[in-house]
Amino acid sequence: MSTTTGPAPLERRRSAVADTTFRAVSLGAGLLVLVLLAMIAVSTTREAWPAFRAEGLGFVTSSRWAPNEGKFGSLAFVYGTMVVSAVALTFAVPVSIGIALFITEVASPRVRRIATFGIDLLAAVPSVVFGLWGLNVLVKAAPGFYGDVGGPASSIPIVGELFSGTPNGKSFMTAGLILGLMVTPIITSITREVFATTPAVQKEAAIALGATRWEMLRASVFPHSRGGVIGAVLLRLGRAMGETIAAALVIGSGSQITAHLFGSGDAMAARIANEFGEASGTWRSALIGLGVVLFVLTILVNLAARSIVVRAERRAA
């Protein structure tokens, strides 16, 4: 008399159907994302085409934006977007990594819970709240502080050019500080989780060999977490580039390309928010064209983040 040890034929068929269904649903979800991206790209490009046709390559190479004259050049806004995002990451990345290291490597369990809760709570604050706080507090206090910083720094080569000029509360620097405050909680949360995945045996081995805490972090935690940290930073860069309300309230709405961080400027998303309600015709198409350019830049940033993460994972392996 034989004994059947494997699953019954009916159970095998049910399992095969479940696996096939799961693969089909997963594939459909992935394809749906690509379809939505394609639809967004096609529809916005179609709406922006009158401005693209009228300006040609000048839409992205010219900095003159004069709706009354029918001139639409986005270069100043592209520049402003990149400058503000760079300022935001310059302040946010060191702070985020420091907080993540404190939570994962230094803080006691009780302090870790409190700090984690505070970071998660800060990440949930709406962007308009950050913008209003910046407009009513930071913009008023910024000129005096900028003057104190710009005076001593004016004699330093290259750096002095960045901090020279008449300090303005609504400026690239103010917008960058607000965006840096906004992206810090997310970078911190992701970085904290990445640091926590470092095998404990690696850290214990470094300590057992006589390494200090810093040497242990440099030899064990940082190499293991490099790809995840870089990915988190670049993903948040895309978020900073697309921020609208907070940047629109504190950046100053100036159409200029200048190295002075304390001067006013504008970003693509902020310009769209400020002008879209009154725009029509080619002007409206040009604003949608700004959205198309921002969409392309965001995709490029995300592709770069993915490429860097994959390269770091291969190097680590």
C-alpha positions as CSV (number, residue, x, y, z in Angstrom):
1,M,0.0,0.0,0.0
2,S,1.6,3.3,-1.1
3,T,1.4,6.6,0.8
4,T,1.1,10.0,-0.9
5,T,3.4,12.5,0.7
6,G,3.0,15.4,-1.8
7,P,0.1,17.8,-2.0
8,A,-3.1,16.6,-3.7
9,P,-3.5,17.4,-7.4
10,L,-6.3,19.8,-6.6
11,E,-4.1,21.7,-4.1
12,R,-1.3,21.9,-6.7
13,R,-3.7,23.3,-9.3
14,R,-5.0,25.9,-6.8
15,S,-1.4,26.9,-5.9
16,A,-0.5,27.2,-9.6
17,V,-3.6,29.4,-10.2
18,A,-2.7,31.6,-7.3
19,D,0.9,32.0,-8.4
20,T,-0.2,32.9,-12.0
21,T,-2.8,35.4,-10.7
22,F,-0.2,37.0,-8.4
23,R,2.3,37.4,-11.3
24,A,-0.4,38.8,-13.6
25,V,-1.6,41.3,-10.9
26,S,2.0,42.4,-10.1
27,L,2.8,42.8,-13.8
28,G,-0.4,44.8,-14.4
29,A,0.4,47.1,-11.5
30,G,3.9,47.7,-12.8
31,L,2.7,48.4,-16.3
32,L,0.0,50.7,-15.0
33,V,2.6,52.9,-13.5
34,L,4.4,53.2,-16.8
35,V,1.2,53.8,-18.6
36,L,0.2,56.6,-16.2
37,L,3.7,58.2,-16.6
38,A,3.3,58.0,-20.4
39,M,-0.2,59.5,-20.3
40,I,1.1,62.4,-18.1
41,A,4.0,63.1,-20.4
42,V,1.9,63.0,-23.6
43,S,-1.0,65.1,-22.2
44,T,1.3,67.8,-20.7
45,T,3.5,67.9,-23.7
46,R,0.5,68.3,-26.0
47,E,-0.8,71.2,-23.9
48,A,2.6,72.9,-23.8
49,W,3.3,72.4,-27.5
50,P,2.2,75.9,-28.6
51,A,4.9,77.4,-26.3
52,F,7.5,74.9,-27.4
53,R,6.6,75.7,-31.1
54,A,6.8,79.4,-30.5
55,E,10.0,79.5,-28.6
56,G,11.8,76.5,-29.9
57,L,15.1,75.7,-28.2
58,G,15.0,79.2,-26.6
59,F,12.4,77.9,-24.1
60,V,15.2,76.2,-22.2
61,T,18.2,78.3,-23.2
62,S,16.7,81.8,-22.7
63,S,16.1,83.4,-19.3
64,R,13.7,86.1,-20.5
65,W,10.2,85.6,-19.2
66,A,7.9,88.4,-20.3
67,P,4.3,87.3,-20.8
68,N,3.2,90.8,-22.0
69,E,5.8,90.5,-24.8
70,G,5.1,86.9,-25.6
71,K,8.6,85.9,-24.4
72,F,8.9,82.7,-22.5
73,G,12.4,81.4,-21.4
74,S,12.6,79.0,-18.6
75,L,16.4,79.0,-17.9
76,A,16.2,81.3,-14.9
77,F,13.6,79.1,-13.3
78,V,15.6,75.9,-14.0
79,Y,18.6,77.6,-12.5
80,G,16.6,78.7,-9.4
81,T,15.2,75.2,-9.0
82,M,18.6,73.6,-9.0
83,V,20.1,76.3,-6.7
84,V,17.4,76.0,-4.1
85,S,17.5,72.2,-4.2
86,A,21.3,72.3,-3.8
87,V,21.1,74.6,-0.8
88,A,18.4,72.4,0.7
89,L,20.5,69.2,0.4
90,T,23.6,71.1,1.7
91,F,21.9,71.7,5.0
92,A,19.7,68.6,5.2
93,V,22.1,65.8,4.4
94,P,24.6,66.3,7.2
95,V,21.8,67.0,9.7
96,S,19.9,63.9,8.6
97,I,22.9,61.6,8.7
98,G,23.8,63.0,12.2
99,I,20.3,62.4,13.6
100,A,20.1,58.9,12.0
101,L,23.5,58.0,13.6
102,F,22.4,59.3,16.9
103,I,19.2,57.3,16.9
104,T,20.7,54.1,15.7
105,E,24.1,54.1,17.5
106,V,24.0,56.4,20.5
107,A,20.6,57.1,21.9
108,S,19.0,54.9,24.6
109,P,15.9,53.0,23.7
110,R,13.7,55.6,25.4
111,V,15.4,58.5,23.7
112,R,15.3,56.6,20.4
113,R,11.5,56.2,20.6
114,I,11.0,59.9,21.4
115,A,13.4,61.1,18.6
116,T,11.8,58.7,16.1
117,F,8.3,59.9,17.0
118,G,9.4,63.5,16.6
119,I,11.0,62.9,13.2
120,D,7.9,61.1,12.0
121,L,5.7,63.9,13.3
122,L,7.8,66.5,11.5
123,A,7.5,64.6,8.2
124,A,3.7,64.8,8.5
125,V,3.6,68.6,8.6
126,P,2.0,70.1,5.4
127,S,4.3,72.0,3.2
128,V,2.1,75.1,3.4
129,V,2.8,75.3,7.1
130,F,6.5,75.3,6.5
131,G,6.0,78.1,3.9
132,L,3.9,80.2,6.2
133,W,6.4,79.8,9.1
134,G,9.2,80.8,6.7
135,L,7.2,83.8,5.5
136,N,6.2,85.1,8.9
137,V,9.4,84.2,10.9
138,L,12.4,83.4,8.7
139,V,11.9,86.1,6.1
140,K,11.7,88.8,8.7
141,A,14.8,87.6,10.6
142,A,16.9,86.6,7.6
143,P,18.2,90.0,6.3
144,G,20.1,90.7,9.5
145,F,21.5,87.2,9.8
146,Y,22.5,87.2,6.1
147,G,24.3,90.5,6.6
148,D,26.2,89.2,9.6
149,V,27.3,86.1,7.5
150,G,27.9,87.9,4.2
151,G,30.2,90.5,5.7
152,P,33.0,88.2,7.0
153,A,32.6,85.8,4.0
154,S,32.8,88.5,1.3
155,S,36.7,88.4,1.4
156,I,36.8,84.7,0.7
157,P,37.3,83.8,-2.9
158,I,34.3,82.2,-4.7
159,V,32.4,81.9,-1.3
160,G,32.3,85.7,-1.1
161,E,30.6,85.9,-4.4
162,L,27.8,83.6,-3.2
163,F,27.2,85.6,0.0
164,S,27.7,89.1,-1.5
165,G,25.0,91.5,-2.5
166,T,22.1,93.1,-0.6
167,P,20.5,90.6,1.7
168,N,16.9,89.9,0.9
169,G,14.6,87.9,3.2
170,K,12.8,86.3,0.2
171,S,15.7,84.7,-1.5
172,F,17.3,81.5,-2.8
173,M,18.8,80.9,0.6
174,T,15.6,81.2,2.5
175,A,13.8,78.9,0.1
176,G,16.6,76.4,0.4
177,L,16.5,76.5,4.2
178,I,12.8,75.9,4.2
179,L,13.1,73.0,1.7
180,G,16.0,71.6,3.7
181,L,13.8,71.6,6.8
182,M,11.1,69.8,4.9
183,V,13.2,67.0,3.4
184,T,15.3,66.4,6.6
185,P,12.7,64.1,8.3
186,I,12.3,61.8,5.2
187,I,16.1,61.5,4.6
188,T,16.5,60.9,8.3
189,S,13.9,58.1,8.4
190,I,15.3,56.3,5.4
191,T,18.9,56.7,6.5
192,R,18.0,55.4,10.0
193,E,16.4,52.3,8.5
194,V,19.4,51.8,6.2
195,F,21.9,52.1,9.1
196,A,19.8,49.7,11.1
197,T,20.3,47.0,8.5
198,T,24.1,46.9,9.1
199,P,24.8,43.4,10.5
200,A,25.6,43.6,14.2
201,V,28.4,41.1,13.8
202,Q,30.3,43.5,11.6
203,K,30.1,46.3,14.2
204,E,31.0,44.0,17.0
205,A,34.0,42.6,15.1
206,A,35.3,46.2,14.5
207,I,34.9,47.0,18.2
208,A,36.6,43.7,19.2
209,L,39.6,44.6,17.0
210,G,40.1,47.8,19.0
211,A,38.3,50.3,16.7
212,T,36.7,53.4,18.2
213,R,33.1,54.2,17.6
214,W,33.9,56.5,14.7
215,E,36.3,53.9,13.2
216,M,33.6,51.3,13.5
217,L,31.1,53.6,11.7
218,R,33.5,54.4,9.0
219,A,34.6,50.8,8.4
220,S,31.3,49.0,8.9
221,V,28.2,51.2,8.8
222,F,29.0,53.7,6.1
223,P,30.3,51.2,3.4
224,H,27.3,48.9,4.0
225,S,24.8,51.8,3.9
226,R,26.3,54.0,1.1
227,G,23.9,53.0,-1.6
228,G,20.8,53.4,0.5
229,V,21.9,56.8,1.8
230,I,22.7,58.1,-1.7
231,G,19.4,56.8,-3.0
232,A,17.5,58.5,-0.1
233,V,19.3,61.8,-0.8
234,L,18.6,61.8,-4.5
235,L,15.0,60.8,-4.1
236,R,14.5,63.7,-1.7
237,L,16.3,65.9,-4.3
238,G,13.4,65.1,-6.6
239,R,11.0,66.1,-3.9
240,A,12.7,69.4,-3.3
241,M,12.8,70.2,-7.0
242,G,9.0,69.8,-7.2
243,E,8.0,71.7,-4.0
244,T,5.5,74.4,-4.8
245,I,3.8,76.4,-2.1
246,A,6.6,76.6,0.4
247,A,9.1,77.8,-2.2
248,A,6.6,80.2,-3.8
249,L,6.0,82.0,-0.5
250,V,9.7,82.7,0.3
251,I,11.8,82.7,-2.9
252,G,10.9,86.2,-4.0
253,S,9.7,85.6,-7.6
254,G,12.6,87.2,-9.4
255,S,13.5,86.1,-12.9
256,Q,17.2,86.3,-12.8
257,I,20.3,84.1,-12.9
258,T,22.7,85.3,-10.2
259,A,25.3,83.7,-8.0
260,H,24.1,85.7,-5.0
261,L,22.3,83.2,-2.7
262,F,20.8,86.1,-0.7
263,G,19.1,87.5,-3.8
264,S,15.6,86.8,-4.9
265,G,14.8,84.4,-7.6
266,D,12.2,81.8,-8.7
267,A,11.7,78.1,-9.3
268,M,9.7,76.3,-11.9
269,A,7.0,75.0,-9.6
270,A,6.7,78.3,-7.7
271,R,6.3,80.2,-11.0
272,I,3.6,77.8,-12.1
273,A,1.7,78.3,-8.8
274,N,2.0,82.1,-8.9
275,E,0.9,82.6,-12.5
276,F,-1.3,79.8,-13.6
277,G,-4.6,81.3,-12.3
278,E,-4.3,84.3,-14.6
279,A,-2.6,82.8,-17.6
280,S,-4.2,82.0,-20.9
281,G,-3.2,81.1,-24.4
282,T,0.5,80.7,-25.0
283,W,1.3,82.0,-21.5
284,R,-0.7,79.0,-20.1
285,S,1.1,76.6,-22.5
286,A,4.5,78.0,-21.3
287,L,3.6,77.4,-17.7
288,I,2.6,73.8,-18.6
289,G,5.9,73.6,-20.5
290,L,7.7,74.4,-17.2
291,G,5.9,71.5,-15.7
292,V,7.1,69.3,-18.5
293,V,10.7,70.4,-18.0
294,L,10.4,69.8,-14.2
295,F,8.9,66.3,-15.0
296,V,11.8,65.4,-17.2
297,L,14.4,66.6,-14.6
298,T,12.7,64.7,-11.8
299,I,12.7,61.5,-13.9
300,L,16.4,62.0,-14.7
301,V,17.2,62.5,-11.0
302,N,15.3,59.3,-10.0
303,L,17.0,57.3,-12.8
304,A,20.4,58.6,-11.5
305,A,19.4,57.6,-8.0
306,R,18.5,54.1,-9.1
307,S,21.8,53.8,-11.1
308,I,23.9,54.9,-8.2
309,V,22.1,52.5,-5.8
310,V,22.6,49.6,-8.1
311,R,26.3,50.4,-8.7
312,A,26.8,50.7,-4.9
313,E,25.1,47.4,-4.3
314,R,27.3,45.7,-6.9
315,R,30.4,47.3,-5.3
316,A,29.4,46.1,-1.9
317,A,28.7,42.6,-3.2
